[in-house]
Amino acid sequence: MYVIEQLFLSRSRRIFVPVWKSKNMNHTLVVIVGPTGIGKTKTAIEVARRFNTEIISADSRQLYREMSVGTAVPSEAELLQAKHHFVHILSVHDYYNASRFEEEALARLEQLFQQYPLVVMAGGSMLYIDALCKGIDDLPTVDPEIRRQLIEKFEKEGIESLRFELKRVDPAYYAQVDLKNPKRLLHALEISLMTGKPYSQLRTNPNKQRPFHILKIGLNTDRARLHERINQRVEQMVEAGLEQEARTLYPFRSANALNTVGYREWFDYFDGKTDRQSAIELIKRNTRQYARKQLTWFRRDPEINWFDTENCSQIIPFIETKISEYESAR
């Protein structure tokens, strides 16, 4: 770890969150959230078409141009119905995080609000949504060399080596983090080594005020129907070529962008750790588990207005009513 520690001081760069030139509370960001497979894209397009506006994607995997089938990127027909931002703008080899999303999405919003009084954001990436709506800790951009060395250490020595190192540099965070989650361990180590300070000391959990209204819409349905939708969606992805897409990405499987449901399972199949049908069933199971995680996260937010997928027709009238209330309060 000595080599890594020599890098942190000279390579850190703070994320710059722009200060808006004007604060106009006439503007509204409609945020559409919910578990994977619930129909957020379809609903977002309907709202965008009704209000003649554009959509910001808050999906941390749709950013990558090599990942289409497995991330359910909007189809060409859907993209023609409403312009989407933050879709296919990166390579899987590029580093990206919620801090950068906060910075870049706020800058894009300022541009869009010059043309539209209302903009839509839709997605299921919890940290990205919170970063834009509430703000995120001002953390440095991770040096790719530090990331490479930590991943190499993880691959050679296993997760226990990350736990040992984190306990050494940040015992406070070690005591509260999920020690079975290598992604969380890697991130905390990256930040600690980049800054020379424990990651736990840099986490302030800010709640920044935004110069626009934020109206949150949550989509959900009963568990059986959601699981059925997820299972059908996975089958459709397989038919659309998910296995072939994963094969093209297999040489880059160590990339952080590919450490995600829908690709990890295929990589294990290609490695001979499982059979093809088991890989498909694991994708279904792991996607269902991820959906439960999303719902647990979103249900903590009292600002979300929930709608069953059977009642989506009520969403646009609800938005219109809320906008009228904002206007009356001015």
Buried (B, 14 or more C-beta within 10 A) or exposed (E): BEEBEEBBEEBBEEBEBEEBEEEEEEBBBBBBBBBBBBBBBBBBBBBBEBBEBBBBBBBBBBBBBBBBBBBBBBEEEBBEBBEBBBBBBBBBEBBBBBBBBBBBBBBBBBEBBEEBBBBBBBBBBBBBBBBBBBBBBBBBBBBEEBBEBBBEBBEEEEBEBBBEBBEEBBEEBBEEBEBEEBEBBBBBBBBBBBBEBBBBEBBEEEEEEBBBBBBBBBBBBEEEBBBEBBBEBBBEBBEBBBBEBBBEBBEEBEBBBBBBBBBBBBBBBBEEEBEEEEBBBBBBBBBBEBBEEBBEBBEEBEEBEBBEBEEBEEBBEBBEEBBEEBEEEE
